[in-house]
Amino acid sequence: GDVPAEFTVALELCRSSAPIDTARCPEMRPEGETTREARVTPFALDATEVSISQFRRFIEAEGYESVAERTGEVVAFTPSGEARMAQGGYSWATPLGSGSSIEDAPNRPVTNIALEDAVAYCAWAGGRLPSEAEWEAAARDGSDAAFPWGAWDPSGPVWRGAEAPARRLAVSVDQAGGAGPGGHQGLAGNVREWVLTPEGAVLKGGSWNTVNPADLRISARLIVPGNAPGIDFGFRCATDLEVWP
């Protein structure tokens, strides 16, 4: 998490750079962003988010049916940050709803993913979901920077305020930009990523749908109720590393 002084910087960033009415910028430090200690054992975090083509191989191999396919509903956030349940045929295979296709963009990050979908894929792929502490450790690599790449740079992540229109919607996982010190692409922006905490799961990193740049910070987190898939929810996996004597 961040120290309290860093929230002041984040608030000013929202007021100066967010493509929204500044009255929508938060006035209080979000719950759960307090500085905390965590023990992290050796691990590796995937360099990119899981792509549509990777998830498709899992679906075809396992005959898996995602939560969005079963329920017909996903979470979508309005520009004001309000969460709403959306219907309209959203799933991993139809990321923008009925009639959309994945055939022209197989390397974009898979979306409309619920927690149990992410857990199932990572287990099939021989890994697991990262913890929030691991995700933050990979994004910081020992630094105290607010963003994976260091100081704020509006051209770095894929988000609603990006200067280039093409970077206001999800892009290929290997072109997500905003690389952290370990070379991980898309740790901020592109899609929100499921991670685990001792209290449950949260989403990290913001997404193409993020309007407040402060929500792209390493310490920022989004708590959603239950095991809901979301129109901009994706993930990446982690792997435990063997410790040699």
MINURO-190217 format. One record per residue (C-alpha): x, y, z. Coordinates in steps of 0.02 Angstrom, whole numbers, plus 50000, padded with zeros to 5 digits. Each point is the difference from the previous one (the first is absolute). Layout:
MINURO-190217
XYZ
...
//
This chain:
MINURO-190217
500005000050000
500445018449996
500515011350142
498705013650038
501015013849914
499894990949835
498115001150000
500145018949994
501054998349842
498714987949927
498585012250036
500905014049911
500354988549854
498144996549983
499605018550004
501305004349870
499954985349879
498364990350010
498825001949850
498535002450121
499245013850104
501225003050143
498534999450121
500054981149975
501784998750066
500054991250170
500225010150158
500424985550115
501364987050000
499244983849930
499774986050125
501344986749990
501405011149935
500885001750166
501824994750010
500134981950054
501314986550013
499914983249912
501144985049984
500394995349820
500904983949954
500914997749832
498785000949855
499875004949817
498615010949929
499474998349819
500735013949893
498315003449919
498164998250035
499164984149940
499465002349820
498394994749915
500914986749900
500794992650156
498324999550089
499204992349847
501214985350005
499484997150181
498145000749955
500234987649858
501094988250100
498894999550154
498275003349931
499905014050128
498515011850011
500405017050073
498955008950131
499455013349875
499404986549881
499004991850140
499225015750074
499865011649851
500565014950105
501615009850026
500525015250101
500275016149903
500605016550072
499285016649942
501135015249974
499495005850173
500664983850075
498304992350038
499924981149983
498534993049904
499514982649943
499944999249811
499104987349891
500264997949815
500974984349965
501675005050075
501254985850020
501824995749968
499514995749820
498925015649973
500965013350097
498935014649944
498354990750009
498914990549876
500665001349823
501785004050049
501404988049957
501734995050059
500594994249830
500795016649952
500905002650167
500554983350075
501465008050092
498985012650097
499754996250185
498554988650040
498595009450089
498314996850081
500934988850121
499434995450175
501144994750141
499604981549982
500375000949813
501725007350035
500374987150135
499484985749886
501085006049855
501565002750105
499844982650076
499814992449826
501535009849942
501044993550145
499985015850105
498865009850114
499335017450025
501255011950080
499715007650169
499795018850011
501685000850089
500854990549860
499185010849867
500575015850089
501754992950029
500184996649813
499355017349956
501175008750122
501564989149996
500625008550158
499565017849951
498715011550080
499365006649833
498145003449983
499924991849828
500914984749932
501025010649880
500385013750128
499305017749990
498325003549918
500014998949810
498305001449914
500654991449843
500594984550094
498434990050044
498454995649901
498605010350082
498575012149962
501135015250007
501334993549881
500575012649871
499864987449857
498204994349969
500624982449960
500624998450180
498285003650075
499444982149969
500894983850041
501524996149893
501054984349972
500754993650162
501785002249934
499665018149952
499135005850159
501455011450047
500365007550169
501244986150034
500604997950178
501814997950055
499894981349969
499355002349823
498194995450039
498835007749871
498335007650048
500144999650189
499115016949991
498625001849872
499334988449864
498964988750115
499724998750187
500844984650071
499354987850130
501164997150149
499764991650168
500095007550175
499784991950172
498245007450003
499504994849824
500335006149823
500235017549932
500405007549830
501625009249965
500725011449868
498525009149927
499504997749818
499575007949833
498395005550087
500905009350141
499685018850002
500945004850158
501884998249973
500204997650188
499144983149977
501484994449895
501185001050148
500834984350066
499115001350167
498275003249926
498774985850014
498184996849954
498864989550109
498504992449913
498624989950083
500004981349978
500754990449856
499445011749862
500725000449824
500325017449932
500095007849828
501795005450036
500514986250123
501464989049950
501514992250086
501764993049990
500724984950090
501444997150120
501124985150030
500924994550156
501884998549978
500984986050078
501275006350126
501694991649979
501134997750151
//
